[in-house]
Amino acid sequence: MFERAVLHLDLDAFFVSVECLKNSDLAGKPLLIGGMSSRGVVASCSYEARRFGVHSAMPMKMALRLCPQAVVLRGDMDSYSHYSHLITEIIADEAPVFEKASIDEFYLDLTGMDKYFGCYKWSGELRQKIMHESGLPISFGLSVNKLVSKVGTGEAKPNGTKEIPAGTEKGFLAPLSTAKIPGLGKETYKKLSFMGVRTIRVLSEIPIRLLEREFGKPGRVLWENANAIDRRPVEPYTEQKSMSKERTFAEDSLDLQMIRRMLLHMVDELAFDLRESLKLTSVVTVKIRYADFNTYTKQKRIPYTANNRVLVRYVTELFDSLYERRQLIRLVGVKFGGLVHGNFQLNLFDDSIEEIRLLQQLDHIRRRWGKDSVVRAACLG
């Protein structure tokens, strides 16, 4: 039986690295990428900017107060997507099994490869190939599971590597801050700190029952993470190309108000699905089928987004330009295509932090009570 071997690859400051690759004059400068309006948000920042206390998801105004000399760029999701696909293809050509966790992050299952190649040596060669063919810096962590490998990558950054040999996982994690545990939220971190739990070692020594009493079911996961236990498999990668919804009416209709409400509702549901799957769309399509069964579609390429407000605008424009026959409608549909992995919060280049927080709260309600638990007023008849 082979010891598990899981490799975690993460492109360093991905958006920033792509911009520096396109324009070498930006290298070494404090760089901010994100919304350029007065209420914009930092989507990504260079390591030079981070030294001033700037971080992703920070309001752009605050970031510029901390680092007034920073260069600000709007960002180019088309370029980021291109390089993400390029690196995905390189990995797909080399790796036995891999999972694309986001636009710039990958897990590879190398279990059994030690018998033939040596996992660390093979991983280093793959990293060199990625850097040579893409021109982008990339870091990796190698261990027996996803959790420890991801933490290892974080410790190796920027542009470094870290191997955590089997049997040393707990010792590696022990001195680190609990904030280093992937997925540990701010509120959980605050509560642990209030309890006097600031290192992973201390967290690992707390009885499971106590953690479950304080945090509910997630308490057991906290204990397992602190003890370097992670049984999650590397999920083989498949790229979803599109998602769509259609509605056939019980009776053919000319009620445009009702039809627009239906389109808005579809957009809201699809946009929620995008954010839940950490994806962004770049192509919007609207479909109309008339009473005589003639069917027409119209599509538009748009900047990458998962924002309801932006998507509603494009869907409305497409419907208005497509609906020219003024006949009874039998069916309408909406499709989002050109999907890429991407974190919604960090890719809303032109949105305010208030809008991001509002959508997060609405998504939380939908997650808990169902998609139809929150409906915009315009969707109500």
N, C-alpha and C positions, 0 to 999 in steps of 0.2 A: 504493500500500500504506500503510495507516494504521499509525502507531506505536501499540503496545498502551497501553491506559489501564485500570488496575485500581484500584478504590476499596476500601479496607478501613474498615469501620465497626465501632466497638466501644463498647458502653455503659459508661460510667464507673462502677466499683464497683457493678455492677448491683443486687445484692441490697440493698446499703446504700441506694442511691438509691431503690429501691422502698419500703423501710421509711420513709425520710424523706418520701417523697411521701404515704404513708399517715398519718404523724404528724410534722407540721412541727416539733414540739418537739425532735426528734432531730437536726435540721440543725445542723451545726457542732460536734457532740459526738463524742468518740471512741466508736465503735460497733463491737462484735464480734458476728458472726452465726455460729452453729455449735452443736456439741454442748454441752449445759449440765451434763453429768455431770462427775465429777472427772477422767475420762480423755477428755473430749470434744476435738474439733478445731475450729480456726477455719476456717469455710467462706469467710467474706469479712470485710473490715474497712474502715472509713472511712479517708480520707486523714489525718484527724486522729489516728487510732490508729496509722497507719503511721509517723508522726513519732517514735513511741516505740520503733520497731523491730519492731512487730507485723507479721506477714504471714500470708497464707493457708496452710493446712495445718500451722500451728504448734499444738502442744498448748495448749488453752484455759488451763490452769494457768499456763504460761509467759507467755502473752499478758497475763494478769491481773497477774502479777508485774511485767511491764514497764509496764503501764498500768492500775493498780488502780482508777482513776476511770472506766474504760470502762463503757458500758451494754452488757449482753449480751442478745441475743435469740435465740430458738430458730430462727427462720426460717420462711418460709411459701412452700413450693414452688408451691402453687396460685396465689398472687399473682404469683410470678416467671414462671410459665408463661403466665399471662394477658397480662402485659405483653410477653413475648417474642412471643407470637402476634400481638398488636396491632401491634408494630413490623414483624414479618414481613409482615403484610397491607399496611402502608403502603409498604414497599419493593416488594412484588410489584405494587402498583398503578402504580409509577413506573419501575421498573428494567427495562431490556431483558433482561438475564441476571444472575441473582444466585445465590449459594451461601450457605447458612446453615451456618457453620462450627461454631457452638455456640449455646447458649441466648441469648447476648448478643453474638454476633460474626458479621459478614457480609462477603462479598466481592462486588463488582459489576464486571462487564466493561462498560466504557464506550467500548471501542474504536470509533472512527469518529464519536463524538458531537461531537468538537471542531469538525467541519465545520459543524455546525448550531447548537450551543449554547455550547460551551466547557465542558469537563469539570469544571474547578474551580468555576465559577459554578453549574453544575447540581448538583454535589455539595453545595455550601453551601446551596442552596435545599432539597434533600432533607433535610439535617441540620436545618434550621430547621423543616421540616414535622414531622419526627419529634419534636423537642423540644416543639413547640406542641401536637401531638395526644396525646402520651404524658406530657408533664411531666417527662421524664427527660433528664439530660445525656448527650451522646454525642460522641465524638471521631472524626476520620477522618484517614487518610493516603492520598494519591493519587500513583501513580507508574506505571512501565511493567510492574510485576509484583507478585505477591502478597507476596513476601518483603520488598521495600523498602517497600511500602505499610504492611505490618503494623508494621515498625520505625518508620515515620513516625508512625503512630497513637500508638505508645508514647511518642515524643518530644513529641507534641502534647498528651498528657493532662496534667491533667484538663480536659475540656470545651474542646478546641481543635482546630485543623485544621493540616495540614501537606501542602504540595505539593512533590514532588521532581521537577523537570522532567526530561524525557528527556535523557540524556547526563551528568547530575550524580549518578547513583546511587552510583558508587564513591566520589566525593568526600564524599557525605553519610554513607556508612557508615564511611569510613576512621577518623575519630577516636574512634568509639564503642568501648566495651568489647565483647569477644567474647561476654560474657554477654547482650548485646542480640540476638544471633542467635536467632530463634525455633526452639524445639525443641532447643537446645543443652543437654544434660544437665549436672548438677553434676559428674559424674566427668570428662566431656570438658573442661569449663571448668577443673577442677583440673589436669588433665594439660597443657592448653595453657599455663596459668599457670606450671607447673613448667618448661615448655620456654622460658619467657620471653615467651610470646605473649599479650599482654594487650589489644591493640587489633586491630580488624578490618583495619587497614592492614597490620600486620605479618603477620597470617594470610594476607592476599591475596598476599603476596610469597613465601610458602613454596612450593617446587616441589610439584606434585601427587604425584609419586612418593614424596617424603618423607612427606607426609600419609597416603598409602595404606599406607606401611610402618608408620607409627605407629598408624593407626586402622582399617586395612583398607578395604573399599569405601566406608564413610562418609567417608573422607578426601577423596575426590573431591567429595562433596557439600559438605563443609566449605569446600573451595577455591572451589567455585562460589558458595556463599552469600557468602563474603567478597568475591568479585568481582561481587556484585549480579546473579548469573545465576540465574534461576528460570523454568523453562519450563512450570510447572504451569498448566493451564487453570482458569478459573472453572467449577466443575461446576454445571450447572443444578439448582436446588433441588427436591427432592420429599420430602414428609414421609411417612415410614413410620409407619403407624398401629399395627401390632402385629407380634409374632413368636410362633411357636408350634411345639410338637412333639407328635406323637402316636405311640402304640405299639399295634399290633394284636397280640395274643398268638397263638401258633401253635395253642394250645388254650385254650378258655374256662377261666377260673381263679377259684378262691376263695382263692388263696394271698395273703392281705393283706400279709404281710411282703415277698413278692416284688414286689407291686404298689407298695408304699410305696418300696421301693428304686428302682424304675423312675421313680417321680415325683421322687425326690430327684435322680436322675441327670439327668433332663430339666431340672430347675430349675438345676442346676449349669451345664449346657451353655448354657441360655438366658441366665443371669446373666452368664456369660463373654461371650456375644455382645453383650449390652447394653453392658458395659464397653468392649469392643473398638470398638463404634460410637459410644461416648461418649453413650449414651442412658440415660434413667431411665424406669421404668414406674410408672404410677399405678393400673392396673387389672389384677387377677389373675383368671384364669378356669380352672376345672378341669372336665374333660369325662369322663363315663363312658358307655360303650355296653355294654349287657348282652347276654347270649347271644341274647335274643329280638330284638335290634337296636333296642330302645327306647334312645334317647339322651337324656341329661340334662346340663345344664351349670349351674354356679353361679359367680357372680363377685362380687368385692368391690373397692371403691375404697380405695386405700391411699395413704399418704404416698409421694412420689416416692423411688425407691430403685433400686439395682442390686446390692444386697447379698444374697448367697446366704442368710445366716442369717435375715434378715428375710423373704425370699421363701419359704423352706422352711416357716417358721411359718404363713404365710397359706395356702400350698398344702395343707399338712397339715390345717389347720382346715377348709378348704373341702371337701376329700375326706371328712373324717369326718362333716361335716354333710350331704353329698350322698349318701353311700353308706348308704341306708336299706333297700333292698329285700332285701339279703342273698342276692342271686342271683349266678350265675356272670358274671364280667366278660369282655367280649370286647376292649375297647379303653379306654385312658385317655389323656388329653391335658392339656397345660398351655399357656395362652396369656397373654402379657403385652401389655397394651394401654395406650392413653393415653400413648404414648411422647413424650418431649420430649428435645431435646438438652441435655446437661448433663455436667459433669465429675464422674465418680464420686467421686474423692478429695475434692472440695470440697463434696459434697452429702450426705455421710454425717454428718448433724448429731448423731447420738447414738452414733457409734462411736469407739472409741479409736484412737489412732495405731498401736498394735500390730496391731489388726485390719486396718487399711488396709494396712499393710506386708506382713502375711501374705498378703492377697488379691493384692497386687501381685506377690509372689514366686510364688504359685501360677499367676497369669496368665502370668508370664514363662515358666514351665516349659511351660504348655499351648501358648503361642505357638511355642516352640522344638520341642517333641516331639509336639504334637497334643493335642486336647481330652481324650482318654482317658488321657493320660500320668499324670494325678493324679486319683484317685477317692477320695471320702470312704469311710471304713471302713463306714459304715452302708449304702452301696450294694453292698457285697460280699455274696454269698450264703453 
